[in-house]
Amino acid sequence: MPHKIGFVVVSSSGHEDGFSARELMIHAPTVSGWRSPRFCQFPQEIVLQMVERCRIRKLQLLAHQYMIPSKVEFYISESLPEYFVPYQAERFRRLGYISLCDNEKTGCKARELKSVYVDAVGQFLKLIFHENHVNKYNIYNQVALVAVNIIGDPADFGDESNITSREKLIDHYLGHNSEDPALEGTCTGKSDYISPLDDLAFDMYQDPEVAQIIRKLDERKREAVQKERYDYAKKLKQAIADLQKVGERLGRYEVEKRCAVEKEDYDLAKEKKQQMERFRSQVYEQLQLRSLVDGEPMQRPSDLPAQPLAHSASPHHQQPVLSLLQEEGAPESRFAEPFLQEKPPAHALGPSRHSTGDPSPRATDLHLKSHLQSVPYDERPLPASRKQPAVALEPEKSDSDVSEAPRGGAAGEPEPLTEKALREAGPAVDVLGESLVAGAYSKTWSYREDALLALYKRLMETPAGTAKEELKSMLRTSIFLVRRALRDIVTPVFQASLKLLKMIITQYIPKHKLSKLETTHCVERTIPVLLTRTGDSSARLRVIASNFIQEMALCKEVRSLQIIPSYLVQPLKANSSNHLAMSQIGLLARLLKDLGTGGTGFTIDNVMKFSVGALEHRVYEVRETAVRVILDMYKQHRAFILEYLPPDDNTTRKNVLYKTIFEGFAKIDGRPTEAEIRAQKKAATEEAEKRKKEEIKALQGQLAALKDIQAEAQGKEGPSVEAESQDTQGGKAAPPPAPEVPDNHYLDNLCIFCGERSESFTEEGLDRHYWKRCPMLTRCAHCKQVVEISSLTEHLLTECDKKDGFGKCYRCSEAVLKEELPRHIKTKECNPAKPEKLANRCPLCHENFSPGEEAWKAHLMGPAGCTMNLRKTHVLPRAPALPPAGKGPAVAKSGTSGSKVGSKIPTPKGLSKSSGRTYTKR
């Protein structure tokens, strides 16, 4: 059977003065354990050598309350080298690791006991401690270990077990059964059974001397069962139970004595020492320990009990010991005493020998727990587990059943607290009384509700001059019961708990001028449970819980703490219920409107991260609410919100949620949405097509008229040329006449974009003009297509081969490379664009100018126009060149007359559309 294995400390990487690793070899309520040096290097390690080579079954670590390592690794080895090097790990085999909690939930006021079940053989055990959890108490970044416990078997236990099993099998077939059949199937009959007396919690809670006596009596009890001395075994069992309570009391006395010594209060230390000695001697005498340990004394027939067997379950020696415990505890607990007096006498159930009445085990526990109030929390011993192995004997009624029957059966009273409930609610019983706590723990919902209302009344009637410590104790125990009641499925009980909680926060704390720490304690202990209830299957309870959280968050006492918003912005868990997710984001949306993001616990960062994450939730209502939250945030913070969202492009807009968000942004900014832009473009295209058809029809009529004029002008062309020749020969230089173009050839040799006319503008000459010189056109730097400057932005966004690499800036309405778009938007350096009806927007110089088609020519070709159009120098006004002697004057090919003619021609939106050609680089 596995048992406790002794060990010695071989080595450690270091320790603080007074906290050596050798402290781990001692298990007692007053041990301090090991601490690493201050500001040490990690990892730290300790090597233990067990007294024998063994098979380890269970490892137990008791961590410090605030010097907590984040992780502890375990290694095992059969032996060590002759000279031991602390960090040499070649001989060690890794078993695994455990993680320790940061203890924030308890405020670093409780110590974690970690138990690990393993199966490994060796004699040396190495513990490696990693970096500590950071908290405000651990200012030197240390790690510590209060105690370590090893439970296992001898290394060859398995072979002996097989031999023993074979021997038992042979004895079974031979008919030699050496063991009691009643013990088969019990905990003590199992080969892997671990005694509670070997558990670390037992040694850390018990007085060392009493712990050794208990172990000795436990061995006697097993021997008595083997010898079928059941009366003796029963007496030993009761003595063990009594001694456990005595050992707990003596352990607390030892802690109090040590505290008095540290404070140099030697009078108190002496008093505690005398009290321990007196209490120990009285208990040992009344339990007759010498006779129990040495063997049961023989009884004469006249000494045997004459009462029926129904009453033999209560040993006669129990009364003095429990009475002694009660007498010792009476002056120490002013809260427990009145409730003990209310207990009905036990003589109502039995004969006259029970007329003195035995106090119930819960009453004794009440006295024992009340003693903890005067002990500093860090020095309190760890509670030991009181679970006893279940023995398969015939059922019989225990003492506690007999003594508790009158209370549990009384009409109109809640049932008494179970042992588990009493351990859990011990502090509350000490402060509020067992009757009230029993009502709060009752299985009848009306008793639970009455208990909460009675507590409400008691707190309301608490006088203003009450001591602060008592007020705090009542508040914290009340919150303990409130937290339990908040989980109640019965609506009246749940509502009563909310009523009590509201009164504590808004009336009790302000009335008695308690600090904000108490309000923080109330909120932090109850909000997680309340948030859980917002996901309840009952719609009524969900609404009640949500409304109460909102009301509490807006309360002036709680609002300044900024606690509730920090819970609401926690990411939604994938496995959480739909109701819980909807309630959480609904609460966040409502409180965000009421509180805003200025010093309330809500920030742009935590709200946006939560909302963007909620967009991926499986529930449609959650996603829809997340969109509303993002739009509300955009109304207040505008460009800062864009940093948490993907870029606004066609790929992103394929997601309906993001499309809705970006269109919502456009509406907030007063910009047209994508649908409205498409509708406007469609209407403008239809209008342009209509105008083009009308202009073409008019031009066709003009062409027909010009053909008639051309026929009449051919007869006059000869005399005009002859007169010009005579003037030249006479030596008179006539002024250069204005270039005249026959009306029937005005479309020949003309650029329909800039209006320039040239004899070189044949079909190939026009191509060269469009490709290199026309100031109204430009080449796309990405696809090399020639397009109108006025439609360059639209080309980059919709027609260009690289259109997927561009996005549109919502401020200047121009095309910007996607990788530069976030920085472009964030810097806000671009010139905002005006609506299309009010101004045109030049993609070259990024300036706004007057609207209309003719305004484009003035801007791109005029001297005061666009400064970034590199082709504009070709059409700037130039002085006419003087003609050489004997030659006619040179005619400047200016675009003046051409522009007049060109003004009658509609300018197409794109070159490829107007001419039917796609001009690409040859």
QUIQUI-V683656 format. One record per pair of residues at least 12 apart in sequence whose ideal C-beta (glycine too) atoms are under 6 Angstrom apart, sorted by the first residue. I is the first residue (numbers start at 1). J is the second residue. D is the distance in Angstrom with one decimal. If there is no record, write none. Layout:
# QUIQUI-V683656
i;j;d
I;J;D
I;J;D
This chain:
# QUIQUI-V683656
i;j;d
1;193;5.8
2;57;4.5
2;151;5.2
2;152;5.7
2;153;5.4
2;194;5.1
3;198;5.7
4;151;5.8
4;198;4.2
5;50;5.1
5;54;5.6
5;150;4.3
5;152;5.2
6;51;4.5
7;48;4.5
7;50;4.8
7;150;6.0
8;49;5.4
9;21;4.6
9;22;5.1
10;47;4.4
10;49;4.9
11;47;4.7
11;84;6.0
11;86;5.4
12;46;4.6
13;44;4.8
13;45;5.0
13;86;5.8
14;37;4.5
15;34;5.9
16;35;4.4
16;37;5.7
19;32;5.7
19;34;5.8
19;35;3.8
21;34;4.4
21;46;5.2
24;148;5.3
27;147;5.7
27;203;3.6
28;208;5.1
29;251;4.0
29;254;6.0
29;255;5.7
29;381;3.9
30;254;5.6
30;258;5.3
33;145;5.4
33;146;3.7
34;145;5.1
35;142;5.6
35;144;4.4
36;142;4.9
36;143;4.9
38;140;3.8
39;140;5.9
39;141;5.8
42;130;5.9
42;131;4.8
43;128;4.8
43;129;5.9
43;130;5.2
44;129;4.5
45;128;4.8
46;127;4.8
47;126;4.9
48;125;4.6
49;124;5.5
50;123;5.3
53;123;4.5
53;155;4.4
54;152;4.4
54;154;5.7
54;155;5.5
55;121;4.9
55;152;5.3
55;153;4.9
55;155;5.6
56;118;5.5
56;120;5.2
56;152;4.3
57;151;5.5
57;152;4.9
58;117;5.5
58;151;4.1
59;116;4.7
60;115;5.0
60;149;4.0
60;200;4.2
61;114;4.8
61;148;5.6
62;111;6.0
62;113;5.3
62;146;4.3
62;147;4.2
63;100;5.4
63;111;5.8
63;112;4.6
64;144;3.7
64;146;5.8
65;108;5.3
65;111;5.0
66;108;4.0
66;135;5.5
66;137;4.1
66;138;5.2
67;138;5.4
67;142;4.8
67;143;5.5
67;144;3.8
68;100;5.2
68;103;5.9
68;133;4.7
69;129;4.3
69;130;5.6
69;132;5.8
69;143;4.2
70;130;5.3
70;131;5.6
70;133;5.7
71;97;5.4
71;99;5.4
71;130;4.3
72;98;5.4
72;127;6.0
72;129;5.7
73;97;4.4
73;128;4.2
74;95;4.2
75;92;3.7
75;94;5.4
75;126;4.1
76;93;5.6
76;95;5.8
76;120;4.9
76;122;3.9
76;125;5.7
77;91;4.8
77;92;4.6
77;122;5.5
77;124;4.3
78;122;5.3
80;124;5.8
92;126;5.4
95;118;5.7
95;120;5.6
98;114;5.6
98;116;5.9
100;112;5.9
102;133;4.0
108;135;5.7
108;137;5.4
109;377;5.3
121;155;5.3
129;143;4.7
147;200;5.9
149;200;3.8
151;194;5.8
151;198;5.6
161;191;6.0
185;392;5.7
186;391;5.3
186;392;5.6
187;389;3.6
196;385;5.9
197;215;5.5
197;218;5.9
201;382;5.6
201;384;4.6
201;385;5.5
202;384;4.9
204;381;5.9
204;382;4.5
205;248;5.9
205;381;4.8
205;382;5.7
205;384;3.8
206;247;3.8
206;251;5.8
207;247;4.5
207;250;3.7
207;251;4.9
210;243;5.6
210;246;5.9
210;247;3.4
214;240;5.5
214;243;5.2
216;293;5.8
217;236;5.2
217;239;5.9
217;240;5.2
220;236;5.6
221;233;5.1
221;236;4.2
232;296;4.3
235;315;5.9
238;315;4.8
238;318;5.9
239;287;5.5
239;292;5.7
242;321;4.7
246;283;5.0
248;368;5.9
250;276;5.9
251;381;5.1
252;371;5.2
253;272;5.5
253;276;4.7
255;375;5.7
255;379;5.0
256;272;5.3
257;269;5.2
257;272;3.9
257;273;6.0
279;328;6.0
282;324;5.9
286;320;4.5
286;321;5.5
311;350;5.6
313;396;5.7
313;397;6.0
314;399;4.6
319;358;5.7
322;359;5.8
322;364;5.9
325;364;5.4
326;359;5.7
329;367;3.0
332;371;5.6
333;367;6.0
333;370;3.0
335;430;4.8
336;366;4.5
336;367;5.5
336;370;4.8
339;433;5.5
339;434;4.7
340;363;5.3
344;406;4.6
345;357;4.3
346;358;5.7
346;403;5.0
348;406;5.5
349;402;5.9
358;403;5.8
360;403;5.0
360;404;5.8
361;400;5.4
362;422;5.1
365;422;5.8
369;426;4.2
370;430;5.0
404;416;5.4
414;438;4.8
414;439;4.6
414;442;3.7
414;447;4.2
416;438;6.0
417;438;5.2
417;441;5.9
421;441;5.0
425;437;5.1
427;477;6.0
428;477;4.2
428;480;5.4
431;473;4.9
431;474;5.9
431;477;4.5
432;477;5.6
436;451;5.4
439;451;3.3
440;481;4.9
445;490;4.2
445;493;5.5
448;493;4.9
449;492;5.2
449;493;5.0
449;496;5.0
452;485;5.9
452;496;4.1
452;497;5.9
452;500;5.4
453;496;5.9
455;478;5.9
456;500;4.9
459;508;5.3
471;512;5.1
475;518;5.8
479;522;5.5
479;525;5.3
482;497;5.0
482;500;5.6
482;501;5.1
483;525;5.5
483;526;5.8
483;529;5.8
485;497;3.6
486;529;4.5
498;548;5.3
501;526;6.0
504;522;6.0
505;522;5.7
505;557;5.6
519;557;5.6
520;561;5.8
523;558;5.8
523;563;4.9
527;567;5.5
530;545;5.4
530;549;5.5
533;545;4.1
534;546;5.1
534;583;3.5
535;577;4.5
535;579;4.4
535;580;2.7
542;583;6.0
546;583;5.4
546;587;5.8
550;590;6.0
553;591;5.5
562;601;3.4
565;601;3.1
565;602;4.8
566;601;5.4
568;587;5.7
568;588;4.5
569;606;4.2
569;610;4.6
571;613;5.3
572;614;6.0
572;617;5.9
578;619;5.0
581;619;5.9
581;622;5.1
582;621;5.3
582;622;5.8
585;614;5.7
585;622;5.5
585;625;4.8
589;625;5.6
589;629;5.2
604;637;5.8
604;640;5.7
608;644;4.1
611;626;4.7
611;629;4.7
611;630;5.2
612;644;5.6
614;626;3.8
615;657;5.5
627;660;5.8
627;661;5.9
630;661;5.8
631;664;4.6
634;665;5.7
634;668;6.0
635;668;5.8
647;807;5.9
647;818;5.7
647;821;5.7
648;662;5.0
649;807;4.9
692;906;5.3
695;906;5.2
706;743;4.8
706;744;4.2
709;743;5.6
710;744;3.4
736;889;3.6
739;891;4.8
746;901;5.1
749;761;4.1
750;898;5.7
751;769;5.9
751;774;5.9
752;902;6.0
752;905;5.1
753;774;5.4
753;776;4.1
754;774;5.3
754;775;5.6
754;776;4.9
754;895;5.7
755;895;4.8
755;898;3.9
755;899;3.4
755;902;3.2
756;895;4.0
756;898;5.2
757;898;4.2
758;893;4.9
770;786;5.6
770;919;5.7
771;919;5.9
773;874;5.2
775;860;5.3
775;861;5.1
775;869;5.9
775;871;4.3
775;872;5.0
775;875;5.6
776;860;5.7
780;800;6.0
782;800;5.6
782;802;4.3
783;800;5.0
783;801;4.4
784;920;5.6
784;921;4.7
786;911;5.2
786;919;3.9
787;910;5.6
788;910;5.9
790;856;5.1
791;909;5.0
791;910;5.5
792;843;4.5
793;814;5.5
793;815;5.1
793;843;5.0
796;815;3.9
797;815;5.2
805;818;5.9
807;821;4.6
809;824;6.0
811;830;5.4
811;832;5.1
812;830;4.0
812;831;5.9
812;833;5.0
813;833;4.1
814;843;5.9
831;846;5.5
834;848;5.1
839;851;5.7
840;855;5.9
842;866;5.6
844;866;5.6
844;868;4.0
844;869;5.8
845;866;4.9
845;867;5.7
845;868;4.4
853;907;5.6
861;875;5.2
875;895;5.4
880;892;5.0
